[in-house]
């Protein structure tokens, strides 16, 4: 679930909660007027199950976005607050549907506060609930642009880090190549020293041999 899709799914879930509240109101009206609310009760049960599934998907999407660092921590906290608010509404709607609490407690105005669509004309910004300073007063489109800029900045930072690592790798390879060349030079020098030392030893033996022969030839006793 992308960051834009998450906001859109949240908006749809809020509208679903609003629709459930309106259907509960209608169901109760039918009960008071002696109508048969069986059909609307079936619809409400399916809608409440769908609401539960939508909230679970929002929680899963937020967890993935947070763990992969696709959104800032402040935005993750804000969205968690939005989910907590939805969970509270879900409990209120279930309780009202079962008759555990009266309809007035989860008031329709409260339920509708987060249900205004992102494209609802002049309606209030649905993302102002528990809003952070970074997004206060922003429209849905501006929030998307802000998040896109954050992602682009993160991508640029990762690209810069990758470039640094690449340069370090190249430097390491160059240093390794230079060390190999230096080792070859040292080996050549060692070989040259060994060859020169052998030559000196051979020449020294020849000189001693010549001196020995010269001494023998010049001996008066011969």
C-alpha positions in Angstrom: 0.0 0.0 0.0 1.6 3.2 -1.2 1.5 6.3 1.0 -1.2 8.0 -1.3 -3.2 4.8 -1.3 -3.1 4.7 2.5 -4.7 8.2 2.8 -7.3 7.3 0.2 -8.2 4.0 2.0 -8.4 5.9 5.3 -10.8 8.4 3.7 -12.9 5.5 2.3 -13.0 3.9 5.7 -14.2 7.1 7.4 -16.9 7.4 4.8 -17.9 3.7 5.5 -18.1 4.6 9.3 -20.3 7.5 8.4 -22.6 5.3 6.3 -22.8 2.8 9.1 -23.8 5.5 11.5 -26.6 6.7 9.2 -27.8 3.1 8.6 -28.0 2.5 12.4 -30.0 5.7 12.7 -32.4 4.6 10.0 -32.6 1.1 11.5 -33.5 2.6 14.9 -36.1 4.8 13.2 -37.7 1.8 11.6 -37.8 0.0 14.9 -39.6 3.0 16.5 -42.1 3.2 13.8 -42.9 -0.5 13.7 -41.0 -1.3 10.5 -39.0 -4.4 9.7 -35.3 -3.7 9.9 -34.1 -7.2 9.0 -32.7 -6.2 5.7 -30.8 -3.1 7.0 -29.5 -5.3 9.9 -27.9 -7.7 7.3 -26.4 -4.7 5.6 -25.0 -3.3 8.8 -23.4 -6.6 9.8 -21.6 -6.8 6.5 -20.6 -3.2 6.7 -19.2 -3.5 10.2 -17.2 -6.6 9.1 -15.9 -4.5 6.2 -15.0 -1.7 8.5 -13.0 -4.1 10.7 -11.1 -5.4 7.7 -10.4 -1.9 6.4 -8.9 -0.8 9.7 -6.8 -4.0 9.8 -5.5 -3.2 6.3 -4.7 0.4 7.4 -2.7 -0.9 10.4 -0.8 -3.4 8.1 -0.1 -0.7 5.5 1.2 1.7 8.2 3.4 -1.0 9.7 5.0 -1.7 6.3 5.5 2.0 5.6 7.1 2.6 9.0 9.4 -0.4 8.9 10.6 0.5 5.4 11.0 4.2 6.4 8.9 5.4 3.5 7.3 8.0 5.8 8.7 10.2 8.6 8.2 9.1 12.2 6.0 12.1 12.9 3.7 11.1 10.0 3.7 7.5 11.2 2.6 8.7 14.7 -0.1 10.9 13.2 -1.5 8.0 11.2 -1.5 5.8 14.2 -3.6 8.4 16.0 -6.0 8.3 13.0 -6.2 4.5 13.3 -6.8 4.7 17.0 -9.7 7.1 16.4 -11.2 4.7 13.8 -10.9 1.8 16.3 -12.8 3.9 18.9 -15.5 4.6 16.3 -15.7 1.0 15.4 -16.3 0.0 19.0 -19.0 2.7 19.4 -20.8 1.6 16.2 -20.8 -2.1 17.2 -22.1 -1.2 20.7 -24.8 1.0 19.2 -25.8 -1.6 16.6 -26.1 -4.2 19.4 -28.1 -1.7 21.6 -25.4 -1.6 24.3 -25.3 2.2 24.1 -27.7 4.8 22.8 -27.3 6.3 19.3 -26.4 9.7 20.7 -23.1 8.6 22.2 -21.3 8.1 18.9 -22.8 11.2 17.5 -23.2 11.5 13.8 -21.3 14.7 13.8 -18.3 13.0 15.4 -18.4 10.1 13.0 -18.7 12.4 10.1 -15.7 14.5 11.2 -13.2 12.2 9.7 -15.4 11.0 6.9 -15.3 14.0 4.6 -13.6 12.9 1.3 -10.3 14.4 0.2 -12.1 15.7 -2.9 -15.2 17.0 -1.0 -15.1 20.5 -2.3 -15.1 23.0 0.5 -15.3 20.4 3.3 -12.8 20.5 6.1 -9.5 18.8 5.6 -10.0 15.2 6.8 -6.4 14.9 7.9 -6.6 17.6 10.6 -7.4 15.0 13.3 -4.4 14.8 15.7 -2.4 16.6 13.0 1.3 17.2 13.4 3.0 20.6 12.9 4.5 19.4 9.6 1.1 18.9 8.0 -1.1 21.4 9.8 -3.3 23.4 7.4 -2.2 21.4 4.4 -4.6 20.0 1.8 -4.6 16.4 0.7 -2.6 17.3 -2.4 -0.1 19.3 -0.4 0.5 16.4 2.0 1.1 14.1 -1.0 3.6 16.6 -2.4 5.3 17.0 1.0 5.7 13.2 1.3 7.0 13.0 -2.2 9.6 15.5 -1.5 10.6 13.6 1.6 10.9 10.4 -0.4 12.9 12.2 -3.1 15.3 13.6 -0.5 15.7 10.1 1.0 16.4 8.7 -2.4 19.0 11.4 -3.1 20.7 10.6 0.2 20.8 6.9 -0.6 22.2 7.7 -4.1 24.9 9.9 -2.5 25.8 7.2 0.0 25.9 4.6 -2.8 28.3 6.9 -4.8 30.6 7.3 -1.7 30.7 3.5 -1.2 31.4 3.0 -4.9 34.3 5.5 -4.8 35.7 3.8 -1.7 35.5 0.5 -3.4 37.4 1.9 -6.4 40.0 3.4 -4.1 40.4 0.1 -2.4 40.8 -1.7 -5.7 43.4 0.9 -6.8 45.3 0.6 -3.5 45.2 -3.2 -3.9 46.6 -2.9 -7.4 49.3 -0.6 -6.2 50.2 -3.0 -3.5 50.4 -5.9 -6.0 52.7 -3.8 -8.2 54.9 -2.8 -5.2 55.1 -6.5 -4.2 56.2 -7.4 -7.7 58.9 -4.7 -7.6 60.1 -5.9 -4.2 60.2 -9.5 -5.6 62.2 -8.3 -8.6 64.6 -6.4 -6.3 65.0 -9.5 -4.1 65.7 -11.6 -7.2 68.2 -9.0 -8.4 69.9 -8.9 -5.0 70.1 -12.7 -4.9 71.6 -12.7 -8.4 74.1 -10.0 -7.6 75.1 -11.7 -4.4 75.7 -15.0 -6.3 77.9 -13.2 -8.8 79.9 -11.5 -6.1 80.4 -14.8 -4.4 81.5 -16.4 -7.7 83.9 -13.6 -8.4 85.3 -13.7 -4.9 86.0 -17.4 -5.3 87.7 -16.8 -8.6 89.9 -14.0 -7.1 90.9 -16.3 -4.3 91.7 -19.0 -6.7 93.9 -16.7 -8.8 95.7 -15.5 -5.7 96.3 -19.0 -4.6 97.7 -20.0 -8.0 99.8 -16.8 -8.1 101.3 -17.5 -4.7 102.1 -21.0 -5.7 103.9 -20.0 -8.9 106.0 -17.4 -7.1 107.2 -19.9 -4.3 111.0 -20.1 -4.3 110.8 -23.7 -3.3 109.3 -24.7 -6.6 
